[in-house]
Amino acid sequence: MAHAGVVADATPVAVVLNGAMEGILSIAGTIGIIAVVLSGISYLFAAKSGNEQLQSIAKKMMLATVTGIVLVMGAMIIVHVIAKMFL
């Protein structure tokens, strides 16, 4: 018998937050992979044209993208570890 104001079959908040974080981090990872491809293409075109300044910009883009992907992967690991504590 259910009491007034009590939801017996509600999804726990930890499950909802875990799902939301995984979704956000997956999108960020996908954007990171696309950015790696685009910066690689930029580097190839800059190298072909011989423009040193564009090559430097493309290298910085690649470094920033890889750093971002590492941070996203670290965040995913942290989310999984914290989720295991609460689920």
PEBELTA-V880231 format. One record per helix or strand of 2 or more residues. SS is the DSSP state (helix for helix, strand for strand). FROM is the first residue (numbers start at 1). TO is the last residue. Records with the same first field share a line. If there is no record, write none. Layout:
SS=FROM-TO, FROM-TO
//
This chain:
helix=13-49, 52-86
//
